[in-house]
Amino acid sequence: MQDQVTFAHSIQFISCSRLAQMSVCYKGCIECWDPRTRARVGILDCALSSVTVDTVVNGIPSISVLKHKDGLTMAVGTTTGQVLLYDIRSDKPLLVKDHQYGLPIKDIEFHPSQELIISMDSKIVKLWNQTTGKAFTSLESESDFNDLCLVPSSGLLFIANEAPKIQTYYIPALGPAPKWSAFLDNLTEELEENPTPVVYDDYKFVTKKDLEGLGVAHLIGTKLLRAYMHGFFMDIRLYNKAKAISDPFAFEDFRRKKIREKIEAERANRVQTKRLPKVNKQLAQRLMETDNEVKGKKKKATPDLMKDDRFKAMFDNPDFQVDADSLEFKLINPVVAKMDKQKAAKKKEQEILDSHFDEVKEQGDNAGSESSEYSSDDEHQWTMEVKKQHRLQKKEAYLQRKQEDHEARLQPKFYELKSGGEFASLKNIKQQKLAKASLAERLQAETSDVHTTGSSGGNREMTFTLNKNKKVEVQRVAAEKHHAERRHVRRSAHTIAAKPKPKFWMGKKV
């Protein structure tokens, strides 16, 4: 069979379509051959077509992959990260899709049922519409991609990558699962029945305390806040507006803070004496004392935490200030205080020894191998102190709540009369006047019959009859009626005869 000679010095690869059309690729060109006539049909320059207004090409494009969909449509991938879709009847591409990474396209697959093209480079796999170029979805991974395999007439993808495991993706929108993995459809149905909430990047997570600080706590329960875990998701635009209203000088404070940090960074190059930082001074002083002890004992030097980039912010940023009034600190404080007392006692003892004696160094003396372990008695004592501190904290919280309740009860309460209602004390003014009247005036108003008599000697007598309360009168009548009924139904006890006595007892007549 006679060889077919191309215009290229070297051929990169050959691709054949199902309709026996053969394409030979080299550098930025494609030669189309017809095996039946053993003649060249045409030459397609893809390097020039890959450079468009919307694409940025670094270097000279060359062809890295070629795939045929049918006898007329084919897709070409370049080494500069572009995918060109061609109709072989035209030398101009129908569509140019840029991956935006500038990496060579490694594989291209057609998904005919959804009219999608799947293109892959070492960083990303993109699925996009072959007519409009609109993105359908994309897949990314921590490891680089090497090859792509699409199971025909399904939504199952296998991707080979720079990792021990092959990555498997199932996209139900592309098609059903293969027959040999039908369980994937069952999983998809379960996920559809129990949809999980989607968290968007344009939302800000805030707690109830943050909402109160922003002054938008009244939005709880509305559609503007979405409950999640121990807080809420809030639209970032609404959060920025509320932040600007609640703290209008936040930007100025931020600006001053940055200026201060810049000035302090410039001052760091100057010769400085060792001073305590502005944040967590007690902790810094304790660390400095520990470093001095280590240097005095000639132990292996430990890194300075105040200069370490991992912990330096703890002494610069006020957000890391240790709150001595917090419950957590008070629970740990007995242990810290115990350690400080032990260190102070040991330091004092060492000072006394140094003032009276000189240290004798022996060859087998390992001064740096002192054990930092504590006995079980010390641990038990520390545990008891922590429990005691916890009980004191609970008692203090209880007394504080009790004091707040007491103050709340002492504070006067104000009530507002409802619309349309009437206050009884305002309506019954006659009773208020009667309560302030004298005994004679009250008797005159409350009694139905008052008689007053007098004599020539100056004596005076007054008799009156009080009006009875209606409620008392009703109770009296009901009691009399009840007693009358009981008199008719009760049974007398006179018919019950006494038990006859025996005539003889112990042999004697009674």
VEXSE-513000 format. One record per residue (C-alpha): chain; x, y, z. Coordinates in steps of 0.05 Angstrom, whole numbers, plus 5000, padded with zeros to 4 digits. Layout:
BEGIN
REC chain   px   py   pz
REC     A    X    Y    Z
...
This chain:
BEGIN
REC chain   px   py   pz
REC     A 5000 5000 5000
REC     A 5028 5067 4980
REC     A 5044 5117 5035
REC     A 5008 5184 5040
REC     A 5055 5243 5043
REC     A 5036 5307 5081
REC     A 5066 5377 5082
REC     A 5090 5369 5153
REC     A 5160 5352 5177
REC     A 5130 5313 5236
REC     A 5060 5289 5253
REC     A 5033 5295 5323
REC     A 4972 5248 5319
REC     A 4919 5221 5272
REC     A 4843 5220 5285
REC     A 4789 5184 5244
REC     A 4715 5195 5244
REC     A 4661 5142 5238
REC     A 4649 5161 5165
REC     A 4721 5141 5145
REC     A 4746 5212 5143
REC     A 4818 5217 5167
REC     A 4850 5279 5196
REC     A 4925 5289 5205
REC     A 4948 5341 5256
REC     A 5015 5376 5260
REC     A 5033 5441 5297
REC     A 4975 5489 5284
REC     A 4946 5457 5221
REC     A 4900 5399 5204
REC     A 4902 5361 5138
REC     A 4838 5324 5119
REC     A 4847 5261 5078
REC     A 4797 5215 5044
REC     A 4822 5143 5048
REC     A 4778 5122 4990
REC     A 4812 5168 4940
REC     A 4878 5170 4979
REC     A 4881 5245 4966
REC     A 4884 5307 5009
REC     A 4816 5342 5015
REC     A 4838 5406 5048
REC     A 4882 5441 5100
REC     A 4854 5478 5161
REC     A 4896 5530 5197
REC     A 4874 5528 5271
REC     A 4930 5570 5300
REC     A 4906 5634 5268
REC     A 4832 5620 5283
REC     A 4846 5610 5358
REC     A 4867 5683 5366
REC     A 4803 5725 5375
REC     A 4784 5790 5408
REC     A 4761 5756 5472
REC     A 4819 5709 5480
REC     A 4890 5721 5504
REC     A 4941 5673 5474
REC     A 5011 5666 5502
REC     A 5057 5634 5451
REC     A 5043 5599 5385
REC     A 4982 5554 5388
REC     A 4989 5482 5366
REC     A 4938 5426 5366
REC     A 4937 5380 5427
REC     A 4872 5340 5416
REC     A 4821 5329 5361
REC     A 4752 5295 5367
REC     A 4698 5282 5314
REC     A 4624 5283 5331
REC     A 4599 5261 5263
REC     A 4620 5269 5190
REC     A 4613 5345 5193
REC     A 4628 5370 5264
REC     A 4694 5365 5300
REC     A 4727 5399 5361
REC     A 4800 5419 5365
REC     A 4838 5433 5429
REC     A 4901 5476 5429
REC     A 4962 5479 5474
REC     A 4943 5550 5496
REC     A 4877 5529 5527
REC     A 4826 5542 5471
REC     A 4773 5494 5443
REC     A 4751 5508 5371
REC     A 4687 5478 5343
REC     A 4688 5468 5267
REC     A 4641 5450 5211
REC     A 4687 5419 5159
REC     A 4650 5456 5104
REC     A 4679 5522 5130
REC     A 4750 5543 5148
REC     A 4724 5589 5203
REC     A 4707 5561 5272
REC     A 4635 5562 5294
REC     A 4654 5575 5366
REC     A 4718 5588 5406
REC     A 4717 5569 5480
REC     A 4775 5592 5524
REC     A 4791 5555 5589
REC     A 4825 5617 5617
REC     A 4882 5577 5646
REC     A 4930 5577 5587
REC     A 4942 5502 5596
REC     A 4939 5450 5540
REC     A 4872 5417 5527
REC     A 4881 5343 5543
REC     A 4814 5312 5522
REC     A 4748 5330 5490
REC     A 4683 5289 5492
REC     A 4615 5301 5459
REC     A 4550 5288 5497
REC     A 4499 5283 5440
REC     A 4435 5276 5482
REC     A 4446 5342 5517
REC     A 4484 5378 5460
REC     A 4543 5389 5507
REC     A 4618 5388 5498
REC     A 4663 5364 5555
REC     A 4734 5394 5551
REC     A 4790 5381 5600
REC     A 4857 5410 5617
REC     A 4901 5393 5677
REC     A 4864 5441 5724
REC     A 4790 5439 5705
REC     A 4737 5400 5667
REC     A 4685 5445 5634
REC     A 4617 5425 5607
REC     A 4587 5476 5559
REC     A 4534 5481 5505
REC     A 4561 5469 5436
REC     A 4514 5520 5404
REC     A 4518 5580 5450
REC     A 4581 5565 5490
REC     A 4543 5576 5555
REC     A 4574 5540 5615
REC     A 4535 5481 5642
REC     A 4580 5463 5701
REC     A 4653 5452 5717
REC     A 4695 5403 5758
REC     A 4759 5419 5795
REC     A 4806 5380 5839
REC     A 4868 5388 5882
REC     A 4908 5341 5837
REC     A 4920 5351 5762
REC     A 4876 5316 5711
REC     A 4905 5268 5660
REC     A 4849 5234 5622
REC     A 4773 5234 5616
REC     A 4724 5176 5603
REC     A 4650 5187 5591
REC     A 4604 5127 5596
REC     A 4560 5130 5533
REC     A 4487 5153 5541
REC     A 4495 5167 5616
REC     A 4517 5220 5665
REC     A 4576 5181 5693
REC     A 4647 5207 5686
REC     A 4714 5176 5704
REC     A 4774 5222 5709
REC     A 4846 5198 5716
REC     A 4889 5245 5757
REC     A 4955 5252 5794
REC     A 4928 5213 5853
REC     A 4921 5139 5871
REC     A 4845 5139 5863
REC     A 4805 5151 5799
REC     A 4755 5207 5809
REC     A 4683 5188 5794
REC     A 4628 5239 5781
REC     A 4554 5226 5769
REC     A 4513 5283 5740
REC     A 4439 5263 5735
REC     A 4423 5322 5689
REC     A 4467 5290 5634
REC     A 4431 5224 5635
REC     A 4413 5162 5676
REC     A 4464 5117 5709
REC     A 4488 5054 5672
REC     A 4453 4988 5684
REC     A 4511 4961 5724
REC     A 4507 5020 5773
REC     A 4432 5030 5780
REC     A 4439 5045 5854
REC     A 4463 5115 5835
REC     A 4392 5132 5813
REC     A 4365 5110 5881
REC     A 4415 5156 5916
REC     A 4394 5213 5871
REC     A 4321 5203 5889
REC     A 4337 5203 5963
REC     A 4376 5267 5956
REC     A 4318 5299 5919
REC     A 4270 5279 5974
REC     A 4315 5310 6028
REC     A 4344 5372 5996
REC     A 4400 5405 6036
REC     A 4403 5480 6044
REC     A 4452 5517 5999
REC     A 4499 5568 6030
REC     A 4520 5624 5984
REC     A 4584 5664 5986
REC     A 4547 5731 5986
REC     A 4519 5718 6055
REC     A 4549 5737 6122
REC     A 4542 5692 6184
REC     A 4522 5731 6246
REC     A 4501 5712 6316
REC     A 4445 5741 6358
REC     A 4496 5783 6395
REC     A 4522 5812 6329
REC     A 4451 5829 6309
REC     A 4439 5866 6374
REC     A 4504 5904 6364
REC     A 4482 5924 6294
REC     A 4413 5944 6319
REC     A 4376 5896 6273
REC     A 4352 5844 6323
REC     A 4280 5859 6303
REC     A 4294 5824 6236
REC     A 4296 5756 6270
REC     A 4240 5714 6242
REC     A 4236 5752 6176
REC     A 4259 5729 6107
REC     A 4320 5775 6112
REC     A 4353 5727 6162
REC     A 4363 5653 6150
REC     A 4372 5611 6214
REC     A 4433 5566 6212
REC     A 4465 5530 6272
REC     A 4475 5580 6328
REC     A 4464 5643 6286
REC     A 4437 5669 6221
REC     A 4458 5681 6149
REC     A 4449 5753 6128
REC     A 4458 5785 6059
REC     A 4526 5817 6056
REC     A 4497 5881 6026
REC     A 4448 5889 6083
REC     A 4503 5873 6133
REC     A 4548 5927 6103
REC     A 4492 5979 6107
REC     A 4475 5961 6179
REC     A 4549 5963 6197
REC     A 4557 6032 6166
REC     A 4496 6059 6203
REC     A 4513 6028 6271
REC     A 4587 6048 6268
REC     A 4597 6106 6220
REC     A 4669 6117 6243
REC     A 4691 6045 6232
REC     A 4731 6064 6170
REC     A 4766 6120 6207
REC     A 4784 6073 6264
REC     A 4810 6022 6213
REC     A 4851 6076 6179
REC     A 4882 6099 6244
REC     A 4897 6027 6263
REC     A 4933 6015 6197
REC     A 4973 6080 6204
REC     A 4992 6061 6275
REC     A 5014 5991 6252
REC     A 5056 6021 6196
REC     A 5090 6070 6244
REC     A 5105 6014 6294
REC     A 5133 5971 6237
REC     A 5181 6028 6219
REC     A 5201 6037 6291
REC     A 5218 5963 6296
REC     A 5282 5976 6257
REC     A 5307 6023 6311
REC     A 5345 6002 6373
REC     A 5294 5986 6426
REC     A 5295 5964 6498
REC     A 5256 5902 6516
REC     A 5187 5926 6537
REC     A 5122 5891 6552
REC     A 5070 5892 6496
REC     A 5005 5930 6502
REC     A 4963 5867 6497
REC     A 4967 5809 6548
REC     A 5022 5842 6590
REC     A 5017 5790 6646
REC     A 5025 5732 6598
REC     A 5084 5765 6565
REC     A 5117 5778 6632
REC     A 5108 5705 6652
REC     A 5139 5683 6586
REC     A 5198 5729 6596
REC     A 5210 5702 6666
REC     A 5207 5631 6639
REC     A 5258 5649 6586
REC     A 5305 5679 6638
REC     A 5299 5615 6680
REC     A 5316 5573 6619
REC     A 5377 5615 6603
REC     A 5401 5613 6676
REC     A 5397 5537 6676
REC     A 5432 5533 6609
REC     A 5377 5491 6579
REC     A 5361 5487 6505
REC     A 5334 5554 6484
REC     A 5260 5555 6465
REC     A 5232 5599 6410
REC     A 5207 5668 6431
REC     A 5131 5665 6425
REC     A 5125 5741 6422
REC     A 5167 5742 6358
REC     A 5138 5679 6327
REC     A 5093 5695 6268
REC     A 5043 5643 6292
REC     A 5032 5675 6360
REC     A 5055 5747 6350
REC     A 4984 5771 6338
REC     A 4965 5749 6408
REC     A 5007 5807 6435
REC     A 4989 5858 6381
REC     A 4916 5848 6365
REC     A 4867 5872 6420
REC     A 4818 5818 6398
REC     A 4863 5766 6432
REC     A 4863 5802 6499
REC     A 4852 5752 6556
REC     A 4789 5769 6595
REC     A 4804 5759 6669
REC     A 4730 5764 6687
REC     A 4707 5708 6641
REC     A 4684 5641 6670
REC     A 4736 5601 6631
REC     A 4794 5642 6658
REC     A 4768 5638 6730
REC     A 4763 5563 6725
REC     A 4835 5557 6700
REC     A 4861 5611 6746
REC     A 4870 5566 6808
REC     A 4917 5521 6769
REC     A 4956 5581 6742
REC     A 4959 5613 6811
REC     A 4984 5547 6840
REC     A 5040 5543 6788
REC     A 5059 5616 6801
REC     A 5062 5604 6876
REC     A 5106 5543 6865
REC     A 5152 5582 6819
REC     A 5157 5640 6868
REC     A 5173 5593 6926
REC     A 5225 5556 6885
REC     A 5255 5622 6862
REC     A 5259 5648 6934
REC     A 5291 5583 6957
REC     A 5342 5587 6901
REC     A 5359 5659 6920
REC     A 5372 5637 6992
REC     A 5416 5580 6969
REC     A 5455 5625 6921
REC     A 5467 5676 6976
REC     A 5497 5625 7025
REC     A 5527 5570 6981
REC     A 5563 5560 6915
REC     A 5538 5508 6867
REC     A 5583 5448 6858
REC     A 5579 5419 6787
REC     A 5591 5345 6779
REC     A 5604 5306 6715
REC     A 5542 5264 6720
REC     A 5499 5322 6739
REC     A 5444 5335 6689
REC     A 5415 5401 6710
REC     A 5370 5405 6650
REC     A 5335 5339 6663
REC     A 5290 5364 6718
REC     A 5222 5333 6715
REC     A 5163 5377 6703
REC     A 5114 5325 6726
REC     A 5074 5336 6788
REC     A 5051 5285 6839
REC     A 4981 5257 6843
REC     A 4969 5296 6907
REC     A 4982 5362 6871
REC     A 4936 5342 6815
REC     A 4882 5323 6865
REC     A 4890 5390 6900
REC     A 4886 5428 6835
REC     A 4823 5390 6817
REC     A 4791 5408 6883
REC     A 4810 5481 6873
REC     A 4779 5481 6803
REC     A 4714 5450 6830
REC     A 4713 5501 6887
REC     A 4722 5557 6837
REC     A 4665 5529 6795
REC     A 4619 5527 6855
REC     A 4636 5598 6872
REC     A 4621 5620 6801
REC     A 4553 5586 6803
REC     A 4537 5617 6870
REC     A 4558 5686 6845
REC     A 4515 5678 6783
REC     A 4456 5656 6826
REC     A 4463 5716 6872
REC     A 4469 5763 6813
REC     A 4405 5735 6782
REC     A 4370 5741 6849
REC     A 4393 5813 6857
REC     A 4368 5830 6787
REC     A 4300 5798 6801
REC     A 4295 5837 6866
REC     A 4311 5902 6831
REC     A 4261 5886 6777
REC     A 4207 5876 6830
REC     A 4224 5942 6864
REC     A 4219 5982 6801
REC     A 4150 6012 6790
REC     A 4108 5983 6734
REC     A 4065 6026 6689
REC     A 4002 6003 6655
REC     A 3965 6034 6598
REC     A 3889 6033 6595
REC     A 3865 5994 6534
REC     A 3826 6031 6481
REC     A 3751 6029 6496
REC     A 3761 6006 6568
REC     A 3739 6042 6632
REC     A 3775 6046 6698
REC     A 3729 6023 6755
REC     A 3757 6072 6807
REC     A 3744 6130 6761
REC     A 3673 6107 6747
REC     A 3652 6095 6819
REC     A 3666 6165 6847
REC     A 3609 6159 6897
REC     A 3643 6103 6935
REC     A 3708 6143 6940
REC     A 3670 6202 6971
REC     A 3633 6155 7017
REC     A 3699 6126 7043
REC     A 3722 6195 7064
REC     A 3655 6212 7099
REC     A 3643 6209 7175
REC     A 3607 6153 7211
REC     A 3542 6191 7215
REC     A 3543 6207 7141
REC     A 3559 6135 7122
REC     A 3503 6109 7167
REC     A 3455 6158 7136
REC     A 3474 6133 7067
REC     A 3478 6058 7081
REC     A 3421 6046 7131
REC     A 3348 6042 7113
REC     A 3319 6062 7181
REC     A 3352 6112 7230
REC     A 3316 6137 7293
REC     A 3345 6191 7337
REC     A 3316 6209 7407
REC     A 3339 6258 7458
REC     A 3322 6279 7530
REC     A 3321 6344 7568
REC     A 3385 6324 7605
REC     A 3426 6328 7542
REC     A 3429 6253 7528
REC     A 3418 6231 7456
REC     A 3404 6161 7429
REC     A 3406 6137 7358
REC     A 3383 6069 7332
REC     A 3393 6043 7261
REC     A 3385 5980 7220
REC     A 3439 5963 7168
REC     A 3421 5940 7099
REC     A 3440 5868 7089
REC     A 3486 5847 7033
REC     A 3450 5811 6977
REC     A 3503 5756 6974
REC     A 3496 5741 7049
REC     A 3421 5740 7043
REC     A 3423 5690 6985
REC     A 3471 5645 7025
REC     A 3425 5648 7086
REC     A 3363 5629 7045
REC     A 3400 5571 7012
REC     A 3424 5546 7080
REC     A 3353 5547 7109
REC     A 3327 5509 7049
REC     A 3381 5457 7055
REC     A 3367 5446 7129
REC     A 3293 5437 7115
REC     A 3307 5384 7063
REC     A 3353 5347 7111
REC     A 3300 5346 7165
REC     A 3252 5309 7118
REC     A 3302 5256 7094
REC     A 3341 5242 7157
REC     A 3327 5177 7196
REC     A 3316 5175 7271
REC     A 3358 5129 7315
REC     A 3304 5114 7367
REC     A 3287 5048 7332
REC     A 3355 5019 7345
REC     A 3347 4977 7409
REC     A 3403 4968 7459
REC     A 3438 4901 7463
REC     A 3407 4858 7518
REC     A 3450 4847 7579
REC     A 3464 4776 7603
REC     A 3426 4754 7665
REC     A 3484 4715 7694
REC     A 3558 4732 7694
REC     A 3612 4688 7723
REC     A 3559 4646 7759
REC     A 3526 4706 7792
REC     A 3459 4739 7776
REC     A 3467 4807 7747
